[in-house]
Amino acid sequence: DADVTQTPRNRITKTGKRIMLECSQTKGHDRMYWYRQDPGLGLRLIYYSFDVKDINKGEISDGYSVSRQAQAKFSLSLESAIPNQTALYFCATRSKVAGADTQYFGPGTRLTVL
Amino acid sequence: DAKTTQPPSMDCAEGRAANLPCNHSTISGNEYVYWYRQIHSQGPQYIIHGLKNNETNEMASLIITEDRKSSTLILPHATLRDTAVYYCIVRAPGSARQLTFGSGTQLTVLP
């Protein structure tokens, strides 16, 4: 079984709809991240969480919100989806062990907003 | 995080070793070299990292020059499934919160 899972894998929605993307991990890591990737561009950080009570905005948090329901679960919500939020979304985890700077990514969610 | 420079693309014959170079001439003493890859539209995958010694794992080997200004990722027996964009990233432990992926090297393994 995959260490980092994302649901759904693909989603098509309409402008103005609320949508939630979910991420679960079995790695036991404290730190979790949400990124988006647009065609031909690198990853951009939306939100990150160092533990259940520590949630922080990334460089492009406007229009998004998150919830860290448990150490293993980190959800990303689009309160009112708009077409320029069409992108590939990745969840990632990272251990807080000193020097362990490796991030492990989920398979991605392809979101299309019409 | 230090800047890295990679060739935009490389080809490699299936079964042969793929050697992917990375220049990081401004690397600081406490910065590690990380390699990730991204197969088309899949999540980025960690490959290997190192500080100054050469490293090897089940996926690849990492050779870092003595002055640490450049490194080479070696896939010893490339397969078609190794076709991906490979990213070299230099960062200090606990540094910037997000990974910054540059443009990377598109490796195409040819049959």
HADDOCK unambig.tbl for C-alpha pairs under 7 A between the chains (distance, minus, plus):
assign (segid A and resid 42 and name CA) (segid B and resid 101 and name CA) 5.64 0.50 0.50
assign (segid A and resid 42 and name CA) (segid B and resid 102 and name CA) 6.68 0.50 0.50
assign (segid A and resid 43 and name CA) (segid B and resid 100 and name CA) 6.98 0.50 0.50
assign (segid A and resid 43 and name CA) (segid B and resid 101 and name CA) 6.60 0.50 0.50
assign (segid A and resid 45 and name CA) (segid B and resid 98 and name CA) 6.29 0.50 0.50
assign (segid A and resid 90 and name CA) (segid B and resid 43 and name CA) 6.60 0.50 0.50
assign (segid A and resid 99 and name CA) (segid B and resid 93 and name CA) 4.92 0.50 0.50
assign (segid A and resid 99 and name CA) (segid B and resid 94 and name CA) 6.78 0.50 0.50
assign (segid A and resid 101 and name CA) (segid B and resid 93 and name CA) 6.02 0.50 0.50
assign (segid A and resid 101 and name CA) (segid B and resid 94 and name CA) 6.56 0.50 0.50
assign (segid A and resid 102 and name CA) (segid B and resid 46 and name CA) 6.92 0.50 0.50
assign (segid A and resid 103 and name CA) (segid B and resid 46 and name CA) 6.98 0.50 0.50
assign (segid A and resid 104 and name CA) (segid B and resid 45 and name CA) 6.72 0.50 0.50
assign (segid A and resid 104 and name CA) (segid B and resid 46 and name CA) 6.71 0.50 0.50
assign (segid A and resid 105 and name CA) (segid B and resid 43 and name CA) 5.42 0.50 0.50
assign (segid A and resid 105 and name CA) (segid B and resid 44 and name CA) 5.98 0.50 0.50
assign (segid A and resid 105 and name CA) (segid B and resid 45 and name CA) 6.64 0.50 0.50
assign (segid A and resid 106 and name CA) (segid B and resid 43 and name CA) 5.63 0.50 0.50
assign (segid A and resid 107 and name CA) (segid B and resid 42 and name CA) 5.48 0.50 0.50
assign (segid A and resid 107 and name CA) (segid B and resid 43 and name CA) 4.72 0.50 0.50
assign (segid A and resid 108 and name CA) (segid B and resid 42 and name CA) 6.44 0.50 0.50
assign (segid A and resid 108 and name CA) (segid B and resid 43 and name CA) 5.80 0.50 0.50
